[in-house]
Amino acid sequence: MFENDREIFVEYEMQGGKMSIFETYVPLELRGNGLADRVILAAFEYCELHGIQVIPTCTYISEVFLKRHQEFSHLVVAS
């Protein structure tokens, strides 16, 4: 995803039907605008659509996203 010509991304690895998300990156000058939430929301929607479980090693997911989006908690598994 790009915003103001700056890249926002999620780093992940697929492991046998599970997506391990280990980093959400938003450039410092763009933080606080809900961009991390948008990119993680897209990842969780993809996983839900395709029956993929999520291993949330990214602190943004465990500390912020899942508190705001409890509707996705059924996708979360331990590493």
mmJSON file of the N, C-alpha and C atoms, coordinates in Angstrom:
{"data_MODEL":{"atom_site":{
"group_PDB":["ATOM","ATOM","ATOM","ATOM","ATOM","ATOM","ATOM","ATOM","ATOM","ATOM","ATOM","ATOM","ATOM","ATOM","ATOM","ATOM","ATOM","ATOM","ATOM","ATOM","ATOM","ATOM","ATOM","ATOM","ATOM","ATOM","ATOM","ATOM","ATOM","ATOM","ATOM","ATOM","ATOM","ATOM","ATOM","ATOM","ATOM","ATOM","ATOM","ATOM","ATOM","ATOM","ATOM","ATOM","ATOM","ATOM","ATOM","ATOM","ATOM","ATOM","ATOM","ATOM","ATOM","ATOM","ATOM","ATOM","ATOM","ATOM","ATOM","ATOM","ATOM","ATOM","ATOM","ATOM","ATOM","ATOM","ATOM","ATOM","ATOM","ATOM","ATOM","ATOM","ATOM","ATOM","ATOM","ATOM","ATOM","ATOM","ATOM","ATOM","ATOM","ATOM","ATOM","ATOM","ATOM","ATOM","ATOM","ATOM","ATOM","ATOM","ATOM","ATOM","ATOM","ATOM","ATOM","ATOM","ATOM","ATOM","ATOM","ATOM","ATOM","ATOM","ATOM","ATOM","ATOM","ATOM","ATOM","ATOM","ATOM","ATOM","ATOM","ATOM","ATOM","ATOM","ATOM","ATOM","ATOM","ATOM","ATOM","ATOM","ATOM","ATOM","ATOM","ATOM","ATOM","ATOM","ATOM","ATOM","ATOM","ATOM","ATOM","ATOM","ATOM","ATOM","ATOM","ATOM","ATOM","ATOM","ATOM","ATOM","ATOM","ATOM","ATOM","ATOM","ATOM","ATOM","ATOM","ATOM","ATOM","ATOM","ATOM","ATOM","ATOM","ATOM","ATOM","ATOM","ATOM","ATOM","ATOM","ATOM","ATOM","ATOM","ATOM","ATOM","ATOM","ATOM","ATOM","ATOM","ATOM","ATOM","ATOM","ATOM","ATOM","ATOM","ATOM","ATOM","ATOM","ATOM","ATOM","ATOM","ATOM","ATOM","ATOM","ATOM","ATOM","ATOM","ATOM","ATOM","ATOM","ATOM","ATOM","ATOM","ATOM","ATOM","ATOM","ATOM","ATOM","ATOM","ATOM","ATOM","ATOM","ATOM","ATOM","ATOM","ATOM","ATOM","ATOM","ATOM","ATOM","ATOM","ATOM","ATOM","ATOM","ATOM","ATOM","ATOM","ATOM","ATOM","ATOM","ATOM","ATOM","ATOM","ATOM","ATOM","ATOM","ATOM","ATOM","ATOM","ATOM","ATOM","ATOM","ATOM","ATOM","ATOM","ATOM","ATOM","ATOM"],
"id":[1,2,3,4,5,6,7,8,9,10,11,12,13,14,15,16,17,18,19,20,21,22,23,24,25,26,27,28,29,30,31,32,33,34,35,36,37,38,39,40,41,42,43,44,45,46,47,48,49,50,51,52,53,54,55,56,57,58,59,60,61,62,63,64,65,66,67,68,69,70,71,72,73,74,75,76,77,78,79,80,81,82,83,84,85,86,87,88,89,90,91,92,93,94,95,96,97,98,99,100,101,102,103,104,105,106,107,108,109,110,111,112,113,114,115,116,117,118,119,120,121,122,123,124,125,126,127,128,129,130,131,132,133,134,135,136,137,138,139,140,141,142,143,144,145,146,147,148,149,150,151,152,153,154,155,156,157,158,159,160,161,162,163,164,165,166,167,168,169,170,171,172,173,174,175,176,177,178,179,180,181,182,183,184,185,186,187,188,189,190,191,192,193,194,195,196,197,198,199,200,201,202,203,204,205,206,207,208,209,210,211,212,213,214,215,216,217,218,219,220,221,222,223,224,225,226,227,228,229,230,231,232,233,234,235,236,237],
"type_symbol":["N","C","C","N","C","C","N","C","C","N","C","C","N","C","C","N","C","C","N","C","C","N","C","C","N","C","C","N","C","C","N","C","C","N","C","C","N","C","C","N","C","C","N","C","C","N","C","C","N","C","C","N","C","C","N","C","C","N","C","C","N","C","C","N","C","C","N","C","C","N","C","C","N","C","C","N","C","C","N","C","C","N","C","C","N","C","C","N","C","C","N","C","C","N","C","C","N","C","C","N","C","C","N","C","C","N","C","C","N","C","C","N","C","C","N","C","C","N","C","C","N","C","C","N","C","C","N","C","C","N","C","C","N","C","C","N","C","C","N","C","C","N","C","C","N","C","C","N","C","C","N","C","C","N","C","C","N","C","C","N","C","C","N","C","C","N","C","C","N","C","C","N","C","C","N","C","C","N","C","C","N","C","C","N","C","C","N","C","C","N","C","C","N","C","C","N","C","C","N","C","C","N","C","C","N","C","C","N","C","C","N","C","C","N","C","C","N","C","C","N","C","C","N","C","C","N","C","C","N","C","C","N","C","C","N","C","C"],
"label_atom_id":["N","CA","C","N","CA","C","N","CA","C","N","CA","C","N","CA","C","N","CA","C","N","CA","C","N","CA","C","N","CA","C","N","CA","C","N","CA","C","N","CA","C","N","CA","C","N","CA","C","N","CA","C","N","CA","C","N","CA","C","N","CA","C","N","CA","C","N","CA","C","N","CA","C","N","CA","C","N","CA","C","N","CA","C","N","CA","C","N","CA","C","N","CA","C","N","CA","C","N","CA","C","N","CA","C","N","CA","C","N","CA","C","N","CA","C","N","CA","C","N","CA","C","N","CA","C","N","CA","C","N","CA","C","N","CA","C","N","CA","C","N","CA","C","N","CA","C","N","CA","C","N","CA","C","N","CA","C","N","CA","C","N","CA","C","N","CA","C","N","CA","C","N","CA","C","N","CA","C","N","CA","C","N","CA","C","N","CA","C","N","CA","C","N","CA","C","N","CA","C","N","CA","C","N","CA","C","N","CA","C","N","CA","C","N","CA","C","N","CA","C","N","CA","C","N","CA","C","N","CA","C","N","CA","C","N","CA","C","N","CA","C","N","CA","C","N","CA","C","N","CA","C","N","CA","C","N","CA","C","N","CA","C","N","CA","C","N","CA","C","N","CA","C","N","CA","C"],
"label_alt_id":[null,null,null,null,null,null,null,null,null,null,null,null,null,null,null,null,null,null,null,null,null,null,null,null,null,null,null,null,null,null,null,null,null,null,null,null,null,null,null,null,null,null,null,null,null,null,null,null,null,null,null,null,null,null,null,null,null,null,null,null,null,null,null,null,null,null,null,null,null,null,null,null,null,null,null,null,null,null,null,null,null,null,null,null,null,null,null,null,null,null,null,null,null,null,null,null,null,null,null,null,null,null,null,null,null,null,null,null,null,null,null,null,null,null,null,null,null,null,null,null,null,null,null,null,null,null,null,null,null,null,null,null,null,null,null,null,null,null,null,null,null,null,null,null,null,null,null,null,null,null,null,null,null,null,null,null,null,null,null,null,null,null,null,null,null,null,null,null,null,null,null,null,null,null,null,null,null,null,null,null,null,null,null,null,null,null,null,null,null,null,null,null,null,null,null,null,null,null,null,null,null,null,null,null,null,null,null,null,null,null,null,null,null,null,null,null,null,null,null,null,null,null,null,null,null,null,null,null,null,null,null,null,null,null,null,null,null],
"label_comp_id":["MET","MET","MET","PHE","PHE","PHE","GLU","GLU","GLU","ASN","ASN","ASN","ASP","ASP","ASP","ARG","ARG","ARG","GLU","GLU","GLU","ILE","ILE","ILE","PHE","PHE","PHE","VAL","VAL","VAL","GLU","GLU","GLU","TYR","TYR","TYR","GLU","GLU","GLU","MET","MET","MET","GLN","GLN","GLN","GLY","GLY","GLY","GLY","GLY","GLY","LYS","LYS","LYS","MET","MET","MET","SER","SER","SER","ILE","ILE","ILE","PHE","PHE","PHE","GLU","GLU","GLU","THR","THR","THR","TYR","TYR","TYR","VAL","VAL","VAL","PRO","PRO","PRO","LEU","LEU","LEU","GLU","GLU","GLU","LEU","LEU","LEU","ARG","ARG","ARG","GLY","GLY","GLY","ASN","ASN","ASN","GLY","GLY","GLY","LEU","LEU","LEU","ALA","ALA","ALA","ASP","ASP","ASP","ARG","ARG","ARG","VAL","VAL","VAL","ILE","ILE","ILE","LEU","LEU","LEU","ALA","ALA","ALA","ALA","ALA","ALA","PHE","PHE","PHE","GLU","GLU","GLU","TYR","TYR","TYR","CYS","CYS","CYS","GLU","GLU","GLU","LEU","LEU","LEU","HIS","HIS","HIS","GLY","GLY","GLY","ILE","ILE","ILE","GLN","GLN","GLN","VAL","VAL","VAL","ILE","ILE","ILE","PRO","PRO","PRO","THR","THR","THR","CYS","CYS","CYS","THR","THR","THR","TYR","TYR","TYR","ILE","ILE","ILE","SER","SER","SER","GLU","GLU","GLU","VAL","VAL","VAL","PHE","PHE","PHE","LEU","LEU","LEU","LYS","LYS","LYS","ARG","ARG","ARG","HIS","HIS","HIS","GLN","GLN","GLN","GLU","GLU","GLU","PHE","PHE","PHE","SER","SER","SER","HIS","HIS","HIS","LEU","LEU","LEU","VAL","VAL","VAL","VAL","VAL","VAL","ALA","ALA","ALA","SER","SER","SER"],
"label_asym_id":["A","A","A","A","A","A","A","A","A","A","A","A","A","A","A","A","A","A","A","A","A","A","A","A","A","A","A","A","A","A","A","A","A","A","A","A","A","A","A","A","A","A","A","A","A","A","A","A","A","A","A","A","A","A","A","A","A","A","A","A","A","A","A","A","A","A","A","A","A","A","A","A","A","A","A","A","A","A","A","A","A","A","A","A","A","A","A","A","A","A","A","A","A","A","A","A","A","A","A","A","A","A","A","A","A","A","A","A","A","A","A","A","A","A","A","A","A","A","A","A","A","A","A","A","A","A","A","A","A","A","A","A","A","A","A","A","A","A","A","A","A","A","A","A","A","A","A","A","A","A","A","A","A","A","A","A","A","A","A","A","A","A","A","A","A","A","A","A","A","A","A","A","A","A","A","A","A","A","A","A","A","A","A","A","A","A","A","A","A","A","A","A","A","A","A","A","A","A","A","A","A","A","A","A","A","A","A","A","A","A","A","A","A","A","A","A","A","A","A","A","A","A","A","A","A","A","A","A","A","A","A","A","A","A","A","A","A"],
"label_entity_id":["1","1","1","1","1","1","1","1","1","1","1","1","1","1","1","1","1","1","1","1","1","1","1","1","1","1","1","1","1","1","1","1","1","1","1","1","1","1","1","1","1","1","1","1","1","1","1","1","1","1","1","1","1","1","1","1","1","1","1","1","1","1","1","1","1","1","1","1","1","1","1","1","1","1","1","1","1","1","1","1","1","1","1","1","1","1","1","1","1","1","1","1","1","1","1","1","1","1","1","1","1","1","1","1","1","1","1","1","1","1","1","1","1","1","1","1","1","1","1","1","1","1","1","1","1","1","1","1","1","1","1","1","1","1","1","1","1","1","1","1","1","1","1","1","1","1","1","1","1","1","1","1","1","1","1","1","1","1","1","1","1","1","1","1","1","1","1","1","1","1","1","1","1","1","1","1","1","1","1","1","1","1","1","1","1","1","1","1","1","1","1","1","1","1","1","1","1","1","1","1","1","1","1","1","1","1","1","1","1","1","1","1","1","1","1","1","1","1","1","1","1","1","1","1","1","1","1","1","1","1","1","1","1","1","1","1","1"],
"label_seq_id":[1,1,1,2,2,2,3,3,3,4,4,4,5,5,5,6,6,6,7,7,7,8,8,8,9,9,9,10,10,10,11,11,11,12,12,12,13,13,13,14,14,14,15,15,15,16,16,16,17,17,17,18,18,18,19,19,19,20,20,20,21,21,21,22,22,22,23,23,23,24,24,24,25,25,25,26,26,26,27,27,27,28,28,28,29,29,29,30,30,30,31,31,31,32,32,32,33,33,33,34,34,34,35,35,35,36,36,36,37,37,37,38,38,38,39,39,39,40,40,40,41,41,41,42,42,42,43,43,43,44,44,44,45,45,45,46,46,46,47,47,47,48,48,48,49,49,49,50,50,50,51,51,51,52,52,52,53,53,53,54,54,54,55,55,55,56,56,56,57,57,57,58,58,58,59,59,59,60,60,60,61,61,61,62,62,62,63,63,63,64,64,64,65,65,65,66,66,66,67,67,67,68,68,68,69,69,69,70,70,70,71,71,71,72,72,72,73,73,73,74,74,74,75,75,75,76,76,76,77,77,77,78,78,78,79,79,79],
"pdbx_PDB_ins_code":[null,null,null,null,null,null,null,null,null,null,null,null,null,null,null,null,null,null,null,null,null,null,null,null,null,null,null,null,null,null,null,null,null,null,null,null,null,null,null,null,null,null,null,null,null,null,null,null,null,null,null,null,null,null,null,null,null,null,null,null,null,null,null,null,null,null,null,null,null,null,null,null,null,null,null,null,null,null,null,null,null,null,null,null,null,null,null,null,null,null,null,null,null,null,null,null,null,null,null,null,null,null,null,null,null,null,null,null,null,null,null,null,null,null,null,null,null,null,null,null,null,null,null,null,null,null,null,null,null,null,null,null,null,null,null,null,null,null,null,null,null,null,null,null,null,null,null,null,null,null,null,null,null,null,null,null,null,null,null,null,null,null,null,null,null,null,null,null,null,null,null,null,null,null,null,null,null,null,null,null,null,null,null,null,null,null,null,null,null,null,null,null,null,null,null,null,null,null,null,null,null,null,null,null,null,null,null,null,null,null,null,null,null,null,null,null,null,null,null,null,null,null,null,null,null,null,null,null,null,null,null,null,null,null,null,null,null],
"Cartn_x":[0.846,0.0,0.9,0.475,1.228,0.346,0.934,0.265,1.279,0.915,1.844,3.199,3.153,4.347,5.242,4.719,5.468,4.85,5.678,5.195,4.804,3.651,3.164,3.025,3.573,3.524,3.484,3.174,3.17,4.16,5.036,5.933,5.336,5.264,4.639,5.312,4.975,5.464,4.322,4.101,3.081,3.713,2.988,3.482,2.334,2.112,1.097,-0.286,-0.917,-2.258,-2.3,-1.13,-1.046,-0.19,-0.606,0.161,0.774,2.089,2.792,3.112,2.463,2.69,3.661,4.85,5.861,6.251,5.743,6.012,4.96,4.557,3.705,4.522,4.747,5.586,4.803,4.832,4.282,5.368,5.759,6.781,6.397,7.378,7.173,6.25,6.454,5.668,4.206,3.864,2.48,1.76,2.461,1.852,0.772,-0.208,-1.299,-2.473,-2.433,-3.505,-4.353,-4.185,-4.98,-4.49,-3.296,-2.794,-2.4,-1.798,-1.447,-2.719,-3.754,-5.019,-5.578,-5.513,-6.036,-5.283,-3.965,-3.191,-3.342,-3.421,-3.637,-5.061,-6.02,-7.398,-7.481,-6.792,-6.781,-6.179,-5.117,-4.481,-5.434,-6.111,-7.048,-8.26,-8.746,-9.861,-9.462,-8.25,-7.741,-7.685,-7.137,-7.026,-8.393,-9.334,-10.678,-11.309,-11.167,-11.734,-11.14,-9.863,-9.168,-8.942,-9.551,-9.435,-8.039,-7.336,-5.96,-5.96,-5.224,-5.081,-3.919,-3.934,-2.925,-2.112,-0.807,0.117,0.614,0.101,0.418,1.667,2.836,4.052,4.364,3.644,3.779,3.085,3.79,3.213,2.012,1.978,0.817,-0.455,-0.374,-1.567,-2.03,-1.112,-1.507,-1.849,-1.202,-1.419,-2.487,-2.764,-3.705,-4.823,-4.458,-5.455,-6.509,-6.085,-7.047,-7.952,-7.514,-8.376,-9.485,-9.19,-10.17,-11.049,-10.516,-11.202,-11.322,-12.066,-12.229,-12.943,-13.592,-14.283,-13.329,-12.026,-11.043,-10.295,-10.639,-9.9,-9.968,-11.012,-11.127,-10.057,-9.395,-8.343,-6.978,-6.829,-5.53,-5.166,-3.93,-3.378,-1.992,-1.537,-0.201,0.845,2.044,3.131,3.623],
"Cartn_y":[-1.16,0.0,1.234,2.259,3.512,4.662,5.587,6.803,7.93,8.947,10.066,9.567,8.613,8.012,7.3,6.969,6.234,4.857,3.859,2.48,2.106,1.473,0.902,-0.592,-1.425,-2.856,-3.709,-4.98,-6.013,-7.077,-7.479,-8.6,-9.842,-10.907,-12.133,-13.337,-14.491,-15.759,-16.755,-17.509,-18.549,-19.852,-20.528,-21.772,-22.775,-23.504,-24.557,-24.123,-23.216,-22.766,-21.701,-21.193,-20.132,-18.998,-17.786,-16.611,-16.013,-16.014,-15.391,-13.955,-12.996,-11.585,-11.051,-10.667,-10.25,-8.787,-8.03,-6.592,-5.844,-4.709,-3.757,-2.481,-1.98,-0.796,0.366,1.483,2.751,3.796,4.562,5.596,6.537,6.959,7.782,8.976,9.668,10.874,10.59,9.318,8.956,8.243,7.982,7.256,8.088,7.398,8.065,8.396,7.909,8.181,6.952,5.879,4.674,3.778,4.042,3.253,1.841,1.682,0.335,-0.493,0.118,-0.576,-1.04,-0.183,-0.532,-1.703,-1.696,-2.76,-4.091,-4.041,-5.266,-5.774,-4.878,-5.274,-6.038,-5.561,-6.253,-7.649,-7.782,-9.087,-10.045,-9.568,-10.422,-10.788,-9.861,-10.178,-11.236,-11.141,-12.142,-13.506,-13.536,-14.798,-15.404,-14.574,-15.082,-15.659,-14.969,-15.408,-16.739,-16.965,-18.157,-19.224,-19.066,-20.071,-20.204,-19.104,-19.092,-18.562,-19.231,-18.752,-17.757,-16.9,-15.855,-16.054,-16.0,-15.999,-14.555,-13.805,-12.378,-12.089,-12.155,-11.824,-10.333,-9.597,-8.145,-7.521,-6.668,-6.074,-5.185,-4.554,-3.713,-4.555,-5.766,-6.626,-6.998,-7.488,-7.958,-6.827,-5.687,-4.604,-3.6,-3.5,-2.483,-3.091,-3.715,-4.157,-5.094,-6.147,-7.13,-6.571,-5.551,-4.904,-4.114,-3.577,-2.812,-3.702,-4.856,-5.734,-7.154,-7.272,-8.575,-9.582,-9.1,-10.009,-10.943,-10.643,-11.5,-12.403,-12.373,-13.147,-14.655,-15.11,-16.547,-17.027,-16.115,-16.485,-16.633,-16.111,-16.043,-17.354,-17.787,-18.972,-18.627,-19.415,-19.215,-19.701,-19.194,-19.587,-20.993],
"Cartn_z":[0.0,0.0,0.0,-0.694,-0.736,-0.279,0.431,0.886,0.737,-0.029,-0.28,-0.792,-1.7,-2.289,-1.281,-0.116,0.9,1.056,1.211,1.297,2.723,2.848,4.098,3.826,4.709,4.41,5.667,5.427,6.445,6.001,6.901,6.607,7.251,6.463,6.949,6.313,6.863,6.324,6.414,5.348,5.349,5.84,6.747,7.331,7.418,6.369,6.377,6.844,6.158,6.515,7.589,7.952,8.951,8.406,8.718,8.331,9.596,9.655,10.764,10.358,11.004,10.702,11.738,11.285,12.249,12.187,11.234,11.244,10.442,10.995,10.287,10.206,8.997,8.839,8.243,8.961,8.496,8.738,7.716,7.923,9.068,9.814,11.002,10.747,9.637,9.37,9.031,8.787,8.458,9.599,10.673,11.797,12.456,13.032,13.71,12.804,11.572,10.613,10.297,11.048,10.835,9.71,9.198,8.063,8.474,9.641,10.116,10.272,10.808,10.986,9.64,8.637,7.312,6.692,6.786,6.145,6.902,8.221,8.998,8.803,8.709,8.439,7.12,6.116,4.818,4.955,5.73,5.929,6.648,7.681,8.416,7.561,6.771,5.879,4.859,4.334,3.405,4.086,5.296,6.022,6.31,6.694,6.963,5.697,4.605,3.331,2.868,3.169,2.677,3.744,4.917,5.969,6.532,6.636,7.133,8.561,9.44,10.808,10.871,11.897,12.029,13.305,13.151,14.287,14.404,15.378,15.462,16.3,15.694,16.435,16.383,15.563,15.478,16.696,17.421,18.628,18.331,17.166,16.83,16.831,16.301,16.243,17.645,18.464,19.792,20.752,20.63,21.582,21.145,19.849,19.377,18.529,17.422,16.441,17.027,17.712,18.213,19.298,20.003,20.984,20.293,19.125,18.353,17.475,17.085,16.129,16.691,17.761,18.408,17.514,16.463,15.546,14.804,14.848,14.194,15.168,16.434,17.426,17.164,16.479,16.174,15.188,14.497,13.542,14.194,15.412,16.062,16.742,16.486,17.137,17.683,18.631,19.194,18.21,18.355,17.437,17.701],
"occupancy":[1.0,1.0,1.0,1.0,1.0,1.0,1.0,1.0,1.0,1.0,1.0,1.0,1.0,1.0,1.0,1.0,1.0,1.0,1.0,1.0,1.0,1.0,1.0,1.0,1.0,1.0,1.0,1.0,1.0,1.0,1.0,1.0,1.0,1.0,1.0,1.0,1.0,1.0,1.0,1.0,1.0,1.0,1.0,1.0,1.0,1.0,1.0,1.0,1.0,1.0,1.0,1.0,1.0,1.0,1.0,1.0,1.0,1.0,1.0,1.0,1.0,1.0,1.0,1.0,1.0,1.0,1.0,1.0,1.0,1.0,1.0,1.0,1.0,1.0,1.0,1.0,1.0,1.0,1.0,1.0,1.0,1.0,1.0,1.0,1.0,1.0,1.0,1.0,1.0,1.0,1.0,1.0,1.0,1.0,1.0,1.0,1.0,1.0,1.0,1.0,1.0,1.0,1.0,1.0,1.0,1.0,1.0,1.0,1.0,1.0,1.0,1.0,1.0,1.0,1.0,1.0,1.0,1.0,1.0,1.0,1.0,1.0,1.0,1.0,1.0,1.0,1.0,1.0,1.0,1.0,1.0,1.0,1.0,1.0,1.0,1.0,1.0,1.0,1.0,1.0,1.0,1.0,1.0,1.0,1.0,1.0,1.0,1.0,1.0,1.0,1.0,1.0,1.0,1.0,1.0,1.0,1.0,1.0,1.0,1.0,1.0,1.0,1.0,1.0,1.0,1.0,1.0,1.0,1.0,1.0,1.0,1.0,1.0,1.0,1.0,1.0,1.0,1.0,1.0,1.0,1.0,1.0,1.0,1.0,1.0,1.0,1.0,1.0,1.0,1.0,1.0,1.0,1.0,1.0,1.0,1.0,1.0,1.0,1.0,1.0,1.0,1.0,1.0,1.0,1.0,1.0,1.0,1.0,1.0,1.0,1.0,1.0,1.0,1.0,1.0,1.0,1.0,1.0,1.0,1.0,1.0,1.0,1.0,1.0,1.0,1.0,1.0,1.0,1.0,1.0,1.0,1.0,1.0,1.0,1.0,1.0,1.0],
"B_iso_or_equiv":[0.0,0.0,0.0,0.0,0.0,0.0,0.0,0.0,0.0,0.0,0.0,0.0,0.0,0.0,0.0,0.0,0.0,0.0,0.0,0.0,0.0,0.0,0.0,0.0,0.0,0.0,0.0,0.0,0.0,0.0,0.0,0.0,0.0,0.0,0.0,0.0,0.0,0.0,0.0,0.0,0.0,0.0,0.0,0.0,0.0,0.0,0.0,0.0,0.0,0.0,0.0,0.0,0.0,0.0,0.0,0.0,0.0,0.0,0.0,0.0,0.0,0.0,0.0,0.0,0.0,0.0,0.0,0.0,0.0,0.0,0.0,0.0,0.0,0.0,0.0,0.0,0.0,0.0,0.0,0.0,0.0,0.0,0.0,0.0,0.0,0.0,0.0,0.0,0.0,0.0,0.0,0.0,0.0,0.0,0.0,0.0,0.0,0.0,0.0,0.0,0.0,0.0,0.0,0.0,0.0,0.0,0.0,0.0,0.0,0.0,0.0,0.0,0.0,0.0,0.0,0.0,0.0,0.0,0.0,0.0,0.0,0.0,0.0,0.0,0.0,0.0,0.0,0.0,0.0,0.0,0.0,0.0,0.0,0.0,0.0,0.0,0.0,0.0,0.0,0.0,0.0,0.0,0.0,0.0,0.0,0.0,0.0,0.0,0.0,0.0,0.0,0.0,0.0,0.0,0.0,0.0,0.0,0.0,0.0,0.0,0.0,0.0,0.0,0.0,0.0,0.0,0.0,0.0,0.0,0.0,0.0,0.0,0.0,0.0,0.0,0.0,0.0,0.0,0.0,0.0,0.0,0.0,0.0,0.0,0.0,0.0,0.0,0.0,0.0,0.0,0.0,0.0,0.0,0.0,0.0,0.0,0.0,0.0,0.0,0.0,0.0,0.0,0.0,0.0,0.0,0.0,0.0,0.0,0.0,0.0,0.0,0.0,0.0,0.0,0.0,0.0,0.0,0.0,0.0,0.0,0.0,0.0,0.0,0.0,0.0,0.0,0.0,0.0,0.0,0.0,0.0,0.0,0.0,0.0,0.0,0.0,0.0],
"pdbx_formal_charge":[null,null,null,null,null,null,null,null,null,null,null,null,null,null,null,null,null,null,null,null,null,null,null,null,null,null,null,null,null,null,null,null,null,null,null,null,null,null,null,null,null,null,null,null,null,null,null,null,null,null,null,null,null,null,null,null,null,null,null,null,null,null,null,null,null,null,null,null,null,null,null,null,null,null,null,null,null,null,null,null,null,null,null,null,null,null,null,null,null,null,null,null,null,null,null,null,null,null,null,null,null,null,null,null,null,null,null,null,null,null,null,null,null,null,null,null,null,null,null,null,null,null,null,null,null,null,null,null,null,null,null,null,null,null,null,null,null,null,null,null,null,null,null,null,null,null,null,null,null,null,null,null,null,null,null,null,null,null,null,null,null,null,null,null,null,null,null,null,null,null,null,null,null,null,null,null,null,null,null,null,null,null,null,null,null,null,null,null,null,null,null,null,null,null,null,null,null,null,null,null,null,null,null,null,null,null,null,null,null,null,null,null,null,null,null,null,null,null,null,null,null,null,null,null,null,null,null,null,null,null,null,null,null,null,null,null,null],
"auth_seq_id":[1,1,1,2,2,2,3,3,3,4,4,4,5,5,5,6,6,6,7,7,7,8,8,8,9,9,9,10,10,10,11,11,11,12,12,12,13,13,13,14,14,14,15,15,15,16,16,16,17,17,17,18,18,18,19,19,19,20,20,20,21,21,21,22,22,22,23,23,23,24,24,24,25,25,25,26,26,26,27,27,27,28,28,28,29,29,29,30,30,30,31,31,31,32,32,32,33,33,33,34,34,34,35,35,35,36,36,36,37,37,37,38,38,38,39,39,39,40,40,40,41,41,41,42,42,42,43,43,43,44,44,44,45,45,45,46,46,46,47,47,47,48,48,48,49,49,49,50,50,50,51,51,51,52,52,52,53,53,53,54,54,54,55,55,55,56,56,56,57,57,57,58,58,58,59,59,59,60,60,60,61,61,61,62,62,62,63,63,63,64,64,64,65,65,65,66,66,66,67,67,67,68,68,68,69,69,69,70,70,70,71,71,71,72,72,72,73,73,73,74,74,74,75,75,75,76,76,76,77,77,77,78,78,78,79,79,79],
"auth_comp_id":["MET","MET","MET","PHE","PHE","PHE","GLU","GLU","GLU","ASN","ASN","ASN","ASP","ASP","ASP","ARG","ARG","ARG","GLU","GLU","GLU","ILE","ILE","ILE","PHE","PHE","PHE","VAL","VAL","VAL","GLU","GLU","GLU","TYR","TYR","TYR","GLU","GLU","GLU","MET","MET","MET","GLN","GLN","GLN","GLY","GLY","GLY","GLY","GLY","GLY","LYS","LYS","LYS","MET","MET","MET","SER","SER","SER","ILE","ILE","ILE","PHE","PHE","PHE","GLU","GLU","GLU","THR","THR","THR","TYR","TYR","TYR","VAL","VAL","VAL","PRO","PRO","PRO","LEU","LEU","LEU","GLU","GLU","GLU","LEU","LEU","LEU","ARG","ARG","ARG","GLY","GLY","GLY","ASN","ASN","ASN","GLY","GLY","GLY","LEU","LEU","LEU","ALA","ALA","ALA","ASP","ASP","ASP","ARG","ARG","ARG","VAL","VAL","VAL","ILE","ILE","ILE","LEU","LEU","LEU","ALA","ALA","ALA","ALA","ALA","ALA","PHE","PHE","PHE","GLU","GLU","GLU","TYR","TYR","TYR","CYS","CYS","CYS","GLU","GLU","GLU","LEU","LEU","LEU","HIS","HIS","HIS","GLY","GLY","GLY","ILE","ILE","ILE","GLN","GLN","GLN","VAL","VAL","VAL","ILE","ILE","ILE","PRO","PRO","PRO","THR","THR","THR","CYS","CYS","CYS","THR","THR","THR","TYR","TYR","TYR","ILE","ILE","ILE","SER","SER","SER","GLU","GLU","GLU","VAL","VAL","VAL","PHE","PHE","PHE","LEU","LEU","LEU","LYS","LYS","LYS","ARG","ARG","ARG","HIS","HIS","HIS","GLN","GLN","GLN","GLU","GLU","GLU","PHE","PHE","PHE","SER","SER","SER","HIS","HIS","HIS","LEU","LEU","LEU","VAL","VAL","VAL","VAL","VAL","VAL","ALA","ALA","ALA","SER","SER","SER"],
"auth_asym_id":["A","A","A","A","A","A","A","A","A","A","A","A","A","A","A","A","A","A","A","A","A","A","A","A","A","A","A","A","A","A","A","A","A","A","A","A","A","A","A","A","A","A","A","A","A","A","A","A","A","A","A","A","A","A","A","A","A","A","A","A","A","A","A","A","A","A","A","A","A","A","A","A","A","A","A","A","A","A","A","A","A","A","A","A","A","A","A","A","A","A","A","A","A","A","A","A","A","A","A","A","A","A","A","A","A","A","A","A","A","A","A","A","A","A","A","A","A","A","A","A","A","A","A","A","A","A","A","A","A","A","A","A","A","A","A","A","A","A","A","A","A","A","A","A","A","A","A","A","A","A","A","A","A","A","A","A","A","A","A","A","A","A","A","A","A","A","A","A","A","A","A","A","A","A","A","A","A","A","A","A","A","A","A","A","A","A","A","A","A","A","A","A","A","A","A","A","A","A","A","A","A","A","A","A","A","A","A","A","A","A","A","A","A","A","A","A","A","A","A","A","A","A","A","A","A","A","A","A","A","A","A","A","A","A","A","A","A"],
"auth_atom_id":["N","CA","C","N","CA","C","N","CA","C","N","CA","C","N","CA","C","N","CA","C","N","CA","C","N","CA","C","N","CA","C","N","CA","C","N","CA","C","N","CA","C","N","CA","C","N","CA","C","N","CA","C","N","CA","C","N","CA","C","N","CA","C","N","CA","C","N","CA","C","N","CA","C","N","CA","C","N","CA","C","N","CA","C","N","CA","C","N","CA","C","N","CA","C","N","CA","C","N","CA","C","N","CA","C","N","CA","C","N","CA","C","N","CA","C","N","CA","C","N","CA","C","N","CA","C","N","CA","C","N","CA","C","N","CA","C","N","CA","C","N","CA","C","N","CA","C","N","CA","C","N","CA","C","N","CA","C","N","CA","C","N","CA","C","N","CA","C","N","CA","C","N","CA","C","N","CA","C","N","CA","C","N","CA","C","N","CA","C","N","CA","C","N","CA","C","N","CA","C","N","CA","C","N","CA","C","N","CA","C","N","CA","C","N","CA","C","N","CA","C","N","CA","C","N","CA","C","N","CA","C","N","CA","C","N","CA","C","N","CA","C","N","CA","C","N","CA","C","N","CA","C","N","CA","C","N","CA","C","N","CA","C","N","CA","C","N","CA","C","N","CA","C","N","CA","C"],
"pdbx_PDB_model_num":[1,1,1,1,1,1,1,1,1,1,1,1,1,1,1,1,1,1,1,1,1,1,1,1,1,1,1,1,1,1,1,1,1,1,1,1,1,1,1,1,1,1,1,1,1,1,1,1,1,1,1,1,1,1,1,1,1,1,1,1,1,1,1,1,1,1,1,1,1,1,1,1,1,1,1,1,1,1,1,1,1,1,1,1,1,1,1,1,1,1,1,1,1,1,1,1,1,1,1,1,1,1,1,1,1,1,1,1,1,1,1,1,1,1,1,1,1,1,1,1,1,1,1,1,1,1,1,1,1,1,1,1,1,1,1,1,1,1,1,1,1,1,1,1,1,1,1,1,1,1,1,1,1,1,1,1,1,1,1,1,1,1,1,1,1,1,1,1,1,1,1,1,1,1,1,1,1,1,1,1,1,1,1,1,1,1,1,1,1,1,1,1,1,1,1,1,1,1,1,1,1,1,1,1,1,1,1,1,1,1,1,1,1,1,1,1,1,1,1,1,1,1,1,1,1,1,1,1,1,1,1,1,1,1,1,1,1]
}}}
